[in-house]
Amino acid sequence: MLKTKKRYDCAAGCPVEVTLDLIDGKWKGVIVYHLLSGTLRFNEIRRKLPSATQRMVTRQLRELEESGLVTRTVYPQVPPRVDYALTEEGRSLEQIVRAMHAWGQQRLERLAQLAAAA
């Protein structure tokens, strides 16, 4: 079910606000980034986010699911298996997330240069 957090007072920056609301949260953007490579199980996602608590990863995945960006598939087996994948709408964030990754990489390199020069 698609869940809308709030109403937007659409001014010039409204589309940016809408986008940021979807991936706002410490781990949402990173989760989307990792899911771009394909379907992942919960523990695979957890391993990719070593400093995130299980509770936080669960919460972020739930919010991404409620926003319609991620699907959660539960398989009736023992032990339980739960897979997460991007929806078509979630996949539509690929260019944005990859651009953020590239910008962040450049920023990290710049910070390393500044630290080395100090």
DSSP file (Angstrom, degrees, kcal/mol; ACC not computed):
  #  RESIDUE AA STRUCTURE BP1 BP2  ACC     N-H-->O    O-->H-N    N-H-->O    O-->H-N    TCO  KAPPA ALPHA  PHI   PSI    X-CA   Y-CA   Z-CA
    1    1 A M              0   0    0      0, 0.0     2,-0.4     0, 0.0    67,-0.2   0.000 360.0 360.0 360.0 130.2    0.0    0.0    0.0
    2    2 A L        -     0   0    0     65,-0.1     2,-0.5    66,-0.1    65,-0.2  -0.622 360.0-163.4 -78.1 125.1    1.4    3.4   -1.0
    3    3 A K        -     0   0    0     63,-3.0     2,-0.5    -2,-0.4    -1,-0.0  -0.938   8.3-154.0-116.7 128.9    1.6    5.7    2.0
    4    4 A T        -     0   0    0     -2,-0.5     3,-0.1     1,-0.1    63,-0.0  -0.890   1.4-159.8-102.5 126.8    2.0    9.4    1.7
    5    5 A K        -     0   0    0     -2,-0.5     2,-0.3     1,-0.2    -1,-0.1   0.904  64.7 -16.4 -71.4 -42.7    3.7   11.1    4.7
    6    6 A K        -     0   0    0      0, 0.0     2,-0.3     0, 0.0    -1,-0.2  -0.929  67.3 -91.8-155.2 172.8    2.4   14.6    4.2
    7    7 A R        -     0   0    0     -2,-0.3     2,-0.5    -3,-0.1     0, 0.0  -0.741  39.8-135.2 -92.8 145.3    0.9   17.2    1.9
    8    8 A Y        -     0   0    0     -2,-0.3     2,-1.3     2,-0.0     6,-0.0  -0.863   6.8-147.0-107.2 134.6    3.2   19.3   -0.1
    9    9 A D        -     0   0    0     -2,-0.5     2,-0.7     5,-0.0     5,-0.1  -0.773  35.3-140.1 -92.4  88.2    2.9   23.1   -0.5
   10   10 A C        +     0   0    0     -2,-1.3     2,-0.2     3,-0.1    -2,-0.0  -0.346  41.9 146.5 -69.2 105.4    4.3   22.9   -4.0
   11   11 A A  S >  S-     0   0    0     -2,-0.7     3,-1.5     0, 0.0    -1,-0.0  -0.371  70.7 -64.0-111.4-163.1    6.6   25.8   -4.6
   12   12 A A  T 3  S+     0   0    0      1,-0.3     4,-0.2    -2,-0.2    -2,-0.1   0.839 135.5  44.3 -58.5 -36.6    9.7   25.8   -6.8
   13   13 A G  T >> S+     0   0    0      1,-0.2     4,-2.1     2,-0.1     3,-0.6   0.396  81.6 105.7 -91.0   3.9   11.6   23.3   -4.6
   14   14 A C  H <> S+     0   0    0     -3,-1.5     4,-2.7     1,-0.2     5,-0.2   0.877  75.2  53.3 -55.3 -46.4    8.7   20.9   -4.2
   15   15 A P  H 3> S+     0   0    0      0, 0.0     4,-2.0     0, 0.0    -1,-0.2   0.877 110.3  49.0 -59.6 -34.9    9.9   18.2   -6.5
   16   16 A V  H <> S+     0   0    0     -3,-0.6     4,-2.8     2,-0.2    -2,-0.2   0.913 110.8  50.6 -67.5 -41.7   13.2   18.1   -4.7
   17   17 A E  H  X S+     0   0    0     -4,-2.1     4,-2.4     2,-0.2    -1,-0.2   0.911 109.5  50.6 -61.7 -43.4   11.4   17.9   -1.3
   18   18 A V  H  X S+     0   0    0     -4,-2.7     4,-1.3     2,-0.2    -1,-0.2   0.927 113.0  46.3 -60.4 -45.8    9.2   15.0   -2.6
   19   19 A T  H  X S+     0   0    0     -4,-2.0     4,-1.4    -5,-0.2     3,-0.4   0.932 113.0  48.3 -63.6 -47.1   12.3   13.1   -3.8
   20   20 A L  H  X S+     0   0    0     -4,-2.8     4,-0.9     1,-0.2    -1,-0.2   0.858 105.8  58.7 -64.7 -34.6   14.2   13.7   -0.6
   21   21 A D  H  < S+     0   0    0     -4,-2.4     3,-0.3     1,-0.2    -1,-0.2   0.872 104.5  52.2 -60.8 -35.7   11.2   12.6    1.5
   22   22 A L  H  < S+     0   0    0     -4,-1.3    -1,-0.2    -3,-0.4    -2,-0.2   0.874 122.7  27.5 -69.5 -37.1   11.3    9.2   -0.2
   23   23 A I  H  < S+     0   0    0     -4,-1.4     6,-0.7     5,-0.1    -1,-0.2   0.239  90.6 126.0-111.7  13.4   15.0    8.5    0.5
   24   24 A D     <  +     0   0    0     -4,-0.9     2,-0.1    -3,-0.3     3,-0.1  -0.462  41.0  77.4 -69.7 143.4   15.3   10.6    3.6
   25   25 A G  S  > S-     0   0    0     -2,-0.1     4,-0.6     1,-0.1     3,-0.1  -0.297  91.7 -89.6 125.1 147.2   16.7    8.6    6.5
   26   26 A K  T  4 S+     0   0    0      1,-0.2     4,-0.2    -2,-0.1    -1,-0.1   0.820 120.7  22.0 -58.1 -34.1   20.2    7.5    7.3
   27   27 A W  T  > S+     0   0    0     29,-0.1     4,-2.8     2,-0.1    -1,-0.2   0.567  95.9  89.5-114.7 -10.7   20.0    4.2    5.5
   28   28 A K  H  > S+     0   0    0      1,-0.2     4,-2.7     2,-0.2     5,-0.2   0.927  92.3  45.6 -58.9 -49.1   17.2    4.4    2.8
   29   29 A G  H  X S+     0   0    0     -6,-0.7     4,-2.3    -4,-0.6    -1,-0.2   0.886 114.8  48.7 -61.2 -38.5   19.4    5.8    0.0
   30   30 A V  H  > S+     0   0    0      2,-0.2     4,-2.3    -4,-0.2    -1,-0.2   0.889 110.5  50.9 -69.4 -39.1   22.1    3.2    0.8
   31   31 A I  H  X S+     0   0    0     -4,-2.8     4,-2.4     2,-0.2    -2,-0.2   0.941 110.9  48.4 -62.3 -46.7   19.6    0.4    0.8
   32   32 A V  H  X S+     0   0    0     -4,-2.7     4,-1.1    -5,-0.2    -2,-0.2   0.922 109.4  54.3 -58.8 -43.4   18.2    1.6   -2.5
   33   33 A Y  H >< S+     0   0    0     -4,-2.3     3,-0.6     1,-0.2     4,-0.4   0.927 111.1  44.1 -56.5 -47.0   21.8    1.7   -3.9
   34   34 A H  H >< S+     0   0    0     -4,-2.3     3,-1.2     1,-0.2    -1,-0.2   0.854 109.4  56.3 -69.2 -34.2   22.5   -1.9   -2.8
   35   35 A L  H >< S+     0   0    0     -4,-2.4     3,-1.5     1,-0.3    51,-0.4   0.667  88.3  77.3 -73.1 -14.4   19.1   -3.1   -4.2
   36   36 A L  T << S+     0   0    0     -4,-1.1    -1,-0.3    -3,-0.6    -2,-0.2   0.793  89.0  58.7 -61.4 -25.7   20.0   -1.7   -7.6
   37   37 A S  T <  S-     0   0    0     -3,-1.2    -1,-0.3    -4,-0.4     2,-0.2   0.588 123.8 -87.0 -80.4  -9.3   22.2   -4.8   -8.0
   38   38 A G    <   -     0   0    0     -3,-1.5    -1,-0.3    -4,-0.2    46,-0.1  -0.771  69.0 -18.3 134.1-177.6   19.2   -7.0   -7.5
   39   39 A T        -     0   0    0     -2,-0.2     2,-0.3    -3,-0.1    46,-0.2  -0.333  59.0-171.7 -63.5 137.0   17.1   -8.8   -5.0
   40   40 A L  E     -A   84   0A   0     44,-2.5    44,-3.0    -2,-0.0     2,-0.2  -0.968  20.5-125.2-131.8 148.3   18.6   -9.2   -1.5
   41   41 A R  E  >  -A   83   0A   0     -2,-0.3     4,-2.0    42,-0.2     3,-0.4  -0.493  37.5-103.2 -83.0 162.2   17.6  -11.1    1.6
   42   42 A F  H  > S+     0   0    0     40,-1.2     4,-2.5     1,-0.2     5,-0.2   0.914 120.7  48.6 -54.3 -49.1   17.4   -9.2    4.9
   43   43 A N  H  > S+     0   0    0      1,-0.2     4,-2.2     2,-0.2    -1,-0.2   0.798 106.9  56.8 -66.9 -27.4   20.7  -10.4    6.3
   44   44 A E  H  > S+     0   0    0     -3,-0.4     4,-1.2     2,-0.2    -1,-0.2   0.909 109.3  46.2 -66.2 -40.8   22.5   -9.6    3.0
   45   45 A I  H  X S+     0   0    0     -4,-2.0     4,-0.7     1,-0.2     3,-0.5   0.933 110.7  53.3 -65.1 -45.2   21.3   -6.0    3.4
   46   46 A R  H >< S+     0   0    0     -4,-2.5     3,-1.2     1,-0.2     6,-0.3   0.900 106.0  53.0 -56.1 -43.3   22.3   -6.0    7.1
   47   47 A R  H 3< S+     0   0    0     -4,-2.2    -1,-0.2     1,-0.3    -2,-0.2   0.811 105.4  54.5 -64.5 -29.3   25.8   -7.1    6.2
   48   48 A K  H 3< S+     0   0    0     -4,-1.2    -1,-0.3    -3,-0.5    -2,-0.2   0.619 111.6  46.5 -78.5 -11.8   26.1   -4.2    3.8
   49   49 A L    X<  +     0   0    0     -3,-1.2     3,-2.0    -4,-0.7    -1,-0.3  -0.583  68.8 167.6-126.0  66.7   25.2   -1.8    6.6
   50   50 A P  T 3  S+     0   0    0      0, 0.0    -1,-0.1     0, 0.0    -2,-0.1   0.747  75.3  49.7 -60.8 -26.2   27.4   -3.0    9.5
   51   51 A S  T 3  S+     0   0    0      2,-0.1     2,-0.4     0, 0.0    -5,-0.0   0.452  92.6  93.8 -93.2   2.0   26.8    0.1   11.7
   52   52 A A  S <  S-     0   0    0     -3,-2.0     2,-0.1    -6,-0.3    -3,-0.1  -0.749  75.5-125.5 -92.9 139.7   23.0   -0.1   11.3
   53   53 A T     >  -     0   0    0     -2,-0.4     4,-2.4     1,-0.1     5,-0.2  -0.413  21.4-115.1 -76.9 158.9   21.0   -1.9   13.9
   54   54 A Q  H  > S+     0   0    0      1,-0.2     4,-2.5     2,-0.2     5,-0.2   0.905 118.0  53.1 -58.7 -41.7   18.6   -4.6   12.9
   55   55 A R  H  > S+     0   0    0      1,-0.2     4,-2.4     2,-0.2    -1,-0.2   0.902 109.2  48.0 -61.4 -42.2   15.7   -2.5   14.1
   56   56 A M  H  > S+     0   0    0      2,-0.2     4,-2.8     1,-0.2     5,-0.2   0.911 111.6  48.9 -67.9 -42.4   16.8    0.5   12.0
   57   57 A V  H  X S+     0   0    0     -4,-2.4     4,-2.6     2,-0.2     5,-0.2   0.924 112.3  49.8 -62.4 -43.3   17.2   -1.6    8.9
   58   58 A T  H  X S+     0   0    0     -4,-2.5     4,-2.4    -5,-0.2    -2,-0.2   0.926 112.3  47.4 -59.4 -46.2   13.8   -3.1    9.4
   59   59 A R  H  X S+     0   0    0     -4,-2.4     4,-2.4     2,-0.2    -2,-0.2   0.922 112.9  47.8 -62.5 -45.9   12.2    0.3    9.9
   60   60 A Q  H  X S+     0   0    0     -4,-2.8     4,-2.3     1,-0.2    -2,-0.2   0.906 112.9  48.5 -65.2 -41.3   13.9    1.8    6.8
   61   61 A L  H  X S+     0   0    0     -4,-2.6     4,-2.3    -5,-0.2    -1,-0.2   0.905 110.5  51.9 -63.6 -41.0   12.9   -1.2    4.7
   62   62 A R  H  X S+     0   0    0     -4,-2.4     4,-2.7    -5,-0.2    -2,-0.2   0.916 110.6  47.7 -61.7 -43.6    9.3   -0.9    6.0
   63   63 A E  H  X S+     0   0    0     -4,-2.4     4,-1.7     2,-0.2    -1,-0.2   0.886 111.0  50.7 -66.6 -38.3    9.2    2.8    5.1
   64   64 A L  H  <>S+     0   0    0     -4,-2.3     5,-2.4     2,-0.2     6,-1.1   0.881 111.9  48.7 -64.8 -36.9   10.6    2.1    1.6
   65   65 A E  H ><5S+     0   0    0     -4,-2.3     3,-1.3     4,-0.2    -2,-0.2   0.923 109.9  50.6 -67.0 -44.8    7.9   -0.6    1.2
   66   66 A E  H 3<5S+     0   0    0     -4,-2.7   -63,-3.0     1,-0.3    -1,-0.2   0.803 107.8  54.7 -63.2 -28.9    5.2    1.7    2.3
   67   67 A S  T 3<5S-     0   0    0     -4,-1.7    -1,-0.3   -65,-0.2    -2,-0.2   0.546 116.9-114.8 -81.4  -7.5    6.4    4.4   -0.2
   68   68 A G  T < 5S+     0   0    0     -3,-1.3    22,-0.4    -4,-0.3    21,-0.3   0.659  89.0 108.4  84.4  16.1    6.1    1.9   -3.0
   69   69 A L  S   <S+     0   0    0     -5,-2.4    18,-2.3    -6,-0.2     2,-0.4   0.703  76.4  37.8 -95.7 -22.9    9.9    1.7   -3.7
   70   70 A V  E     -B   86   0A   0     -6,-1.1     2,-0.4    16,-0.3    16,-0.2  -0.969  66.0-147.7-132.4 142.7   10.6   -1.8   -2.4
   71   71 A T  E     -B   85   0A   0     14,-3.2    14,-1.8    -2,-0.4     2,-0.5  -0.871   9.4-152.5-107.1 147.5    8.7   -5.1   -2.4
   72   72 A R  E     -B   84   0A   0     -2,-0.4     2,-0.5    12,-0.2    12,-0.2  -0.981   9.5-169.0-120.1 122.3    9.0   -7.6    0.4
   73   73 A T  E     -B   83   0A   0     10,-2.8    10,-2.8    -2,-0.5     2,-0.5  -0.959   3.7-161.7-117.9 121.6    8.4  -11.3   -0.5
   74   74 A V  E     -B   82   0A   0     -2,-0.5     8,-0.2     8,-0.2    -2,-0.0  -0.882   6.0-153.9-103.9 128.5    8.0  -13.8    2.3
   75   75 A Y  E     -B   81   0A   0      6,-3.0     2,-2.0    -2,-0.5     6,-1.1  -0.881  19.4-126.5-103.1 130.1    8.5  -17.5    1.5
   76   76 A P        +     0   0    0      0, 0.0     2,-0.3     0, 0.0    -2,-0.0  -0.507  68.5 110.0 -77.6  82.0    6.7  -20.0    3.7
   77   77 A Q  S    S-     0   0    0     -2,-2.0     4,-0.2     4,-0.1    -2,-0.1  -0.931  70.2 -80.1-145.6 167.9    9.7  -22.1    4.6
   78   78 A V  S    S+     0   0    0     -2,-0.3     3,-0.0     2,-0.1     0, 0.0  -0.983 117.7  32.1-119.0 124.7   11.9  -22.9    7.6
   79   79 A P  S    S-     0   0    0      0, 0.0    -1,-0.1     0, 0.0    -2,-0.0   0.626 113.2-109.2 -70.1 159.4   13.9  -21.0    8.3
   80   80 A P        -     0   0    0      0, 0.0     2,-0.5     0, 0.0    -2,-0.1  -0.222  30.8-154.8 -58.3 143.3   11.9  -18.0    7.1
   81   81 A R  E     - B   0  75A   0     -6,-1.1    -6,-3.0    -4,-0.2     2,-0.4  -0.988  12.6-179.0-123.7 127.2   13.1  -16.4    3.9
   82   82 A V  E     - B   0  74A   0     -2,-0.5   -40,-1.2    -8,-0.2     2,-0.4  -0.991   6.8-165.3-128.1 124.2   12.3  -12.8    3.1
   83   83 A D  E     -AB  41  73A   0    -10,-2.8   -10,-2.8    -2,-0.4     2,-0.4  -0.841   3.2-158.1-109.2 146.1   13.5  -11.1   -0.1
   84   84 A Y  E     +AB  40  72A   0    -44,-3.0   -44,-2.5    -2,-0.4     2,-0.3  -0.974  17.6 165.7-122.6 138.0   13.6   -7.4   -0.9
   85   85 A A  E     - B   0  71A   0    -14,-1.8   -14,-3.2    -2,-0.4     2,-0.2  -0.976  38.0-100.9-146.0 157.0   13.7   -5.9   -4.3
   86   86 A L  E     - B   0  70A   0    -51,-0.4   -16,-0.3    -2,-0.3   -17,-0.1  -0.574  33.0-135.0 -77.3 141.8   13.1   -2.5   -5.9
   87   87 A T     >  -     0   0    0    -18,-2.3     4,-2.6    -2,-0.2     5,-0.2  -0.278  37.0 -93.3 -78.8 177.8    9.8   -1.9   -7.6
   88   88 A E  H  > S+     0   0    0      1,-0.2     4,-1.3     2,-0.2    -1,-0.1   0.909 131.6  49.3 -60.4 -40.9    9.7   -0.2  -11.0
   89   89 A E  H  4 S+     0   0    0    -21,-0.3     4,-0.3     2,-0.2    -1,-0.2   0.896 109.7  51.2 -65.9 -38.9    9.3    3.1   -9.2
   90   90 A G  H >4 S+     0   0    0    -22,-0.4     3,-1.4     1,-0.2    -2,-0.2   0.897 107.6  52.9 -63.0 -40.1   12.2    2.3   -6.9
   91   91 A R  H >< S+     0   0    0     -4,-2.6     3,-2.1     1,-0.3    -1,-0.2   0.785  94.6  70.6 -64.8 -26.9   14.3    1.4  -10.0
   92   92 A S  T 3< S+     0   0    0     -4,-1.3     3,-0.3     1,-0.3     4,-0.3   0.657  88.6  64.8 -67.0 -12.4   13.4    4.8  -11.4
   93   93 A L  T <> S+     0   0    0     -3,-1.4     4,-2.9    -4,-0.3     5,-0.3   0.446  72.8 101.9 -83.6  -0.8   15.7    6.3   -8.7
   94   94 A E  H <> S+     0   0    0     -3,-2.1     4,-2.9     1,-0.2     5,-0.3   0.907  79.8  45.9 -55.0 -50.3   18.8    4.7  -10.3
   95   95 A Q  H  > S+     0   0    0     -3,-0.3     4,-2.2    -4,-0.2    -1,-0.2   0.904 115.4  48.2 -60.4 -40.6   20.2    7.7  -12.0
   96   96 A I  H  > S+     0   0    0     -4,-0.3     4,-2.2     2,-0.2    -2,-0.2   0.944 114.5  44.2 -64.9 -48.7   19.6    9.9   -8.9
   97   97 A V  H  X S+     0   0    0     -4,-2.9     4,-2.2     1,-0.2    -2,-0.2   0.892 114.1  49.5 -67.0 -40.1   21.2    7.4   -6.6
   98   98 A R  H  X S+     0   0    0     -4,-2.9     4,-2.4    -5,-0.3    -1,-0.2   0.885 110.4  51.2 -66.7 -36.8   24.2    6.7   -8.9
   99   99 A A  H  X S+     0   0    0     -4,-2.2     4,-2.6    -5,-0.3    -2,-0.2   0.895 109.8  50.1 -64.9 -39.2   24.7   10.5   -9.3
  100  100 A M  H  X S+     0   0    0     -4,-2.2     4,-2.7     2,-0.2    -2,-0.2   0.896 110.0  51.2 -63.9 -39.6   24.7   10.8   -5.5
  101  101 A H  H  X S+     0   0    0     -4,-2.2     4,-2.3     2,-0.2    -2,-0.2   0.931 111.8  46.2 -62.0 -46.6   27.3    7.9   -5.3
  102  102 A A  H  X S+     0   0    0     -4,-2.4     4,-2.2     2,-0.2    -2,-0.2   0.914 114.0  47.7 -64.3 -43.3   29.5    9.6   -7.8
  103  103 A W  H  X S+     0   0    0     -4,-2.6     4,-2.4     1,-0.2    -2,-0.2   0.921 112.2  50.0 -63.9 -43.5   29.3   13.0   -6.1
  104  104 A G  H  X S+     0   0    0     -4,-2.7     4,-2.6     2,-0.2    -2,-0.2   0.878 108.7  52.4 -62.6 -38.5   29.9   11.4   -2.7
  105  105 A Q  H  X S+     0   0    0     -4,-2.3     4,-2.2     2,-0.2    -1,-0.2   0.922 110.6  47.5 -63.4 -44.0   33.0    9.6   -4.1
  106  106 A Q  H  X S+     0   0    0     -4,-2.2     4,-2.4     1,-0.2    -2,-0.2   0.898 111.4  51.6 -63.0 -39.9   34.4   12.9   -5.4
  107  107 A R  H  X S+     0   0    0     -4,-2.4     4,-2.7     2,-0.2    -2,-0.2   0.921 108.7  50.1 -63.8 -44.5   33.7   14.6   -2.1
  108  108 A L  H  X S+     0   0    0     -4,-2.6     4,-2.2     1,-0.2    -1,-0.2   0.905 111.1  49.5 -60.8 -41.5   35.5   11.9   -0.2
  109  109 A E  H  X S+     0   0    0     -4,-2.2     4,-2.1     2,-0.2    -1,-0.2   0.910 111.1  49.4 -63.6 -41.8   38.5   12.2   -2.5
  110  110 A R  H  X S+     0   0    0     -4,-2.4     4,-2.4     2,-0.2    -2,-0.2   0.910 110.5  50.0 -64.1 -42.7   38.5   16.0   -2.0
  111  111 A L  H  X S+     0   0    0     -4,-2.7     4,-2.3     1,-0.2    -1,-0.2   0.882 109.5  51.8 -63.3 -38.1   38.3   15.6    1.8
  112  112 A A  H  X S+     0   0    0     -4,-2.2     4,-2.2     2,-0.2    -1,-0.2   0.896 109.7  49.7 -65.1 -39.7   41.2   13.2    1.6
  113  113 A Q  H  X S+     0   0    0     -4,-2.1     4,-1.8     2,-0.2    -2,-0.2   0.916 111.2  48.8 -63.6 -43.5   43.2   15.7   -0.4
  114  114 A L  H  X S+     0   0    0     -4,-2.4     4,-1.0     1,-0.2    -2,-0.2   0.897 111.8  49.1 -64.1 -40.2   42.5   18.5    2.1
  115  115 A A  H  < S+     0   0    0     -4,-2.3     3,-0.3     1,-0.2    -1,-0.2   0.887 110.9  50.0 -66.8 -38.6   43.5   16.2    5.0
  116  116 A A  H  < S+     0   0    0     -4,-2.2    -1,-0.2     1,-0.2    -2,-0.2   0.832 110.1  51.0 -68.7 -31.7   46.7   15.3    3.3
  117  117 A A  H  <        0   0    0     -4,-1.8    -1,-0.2     1,-0.2    -2,-0.2   0.700 360.0 360.0 -78.1 -19.5   47.5   19.0    2.6
  118  118 A A     <        0   0    0     -4,-1.0    -1,-0.2    -3,-0.3    -2,-0.2   0.476 360.0 360.0 -78.0 360.0   46.9   19.9    6.2
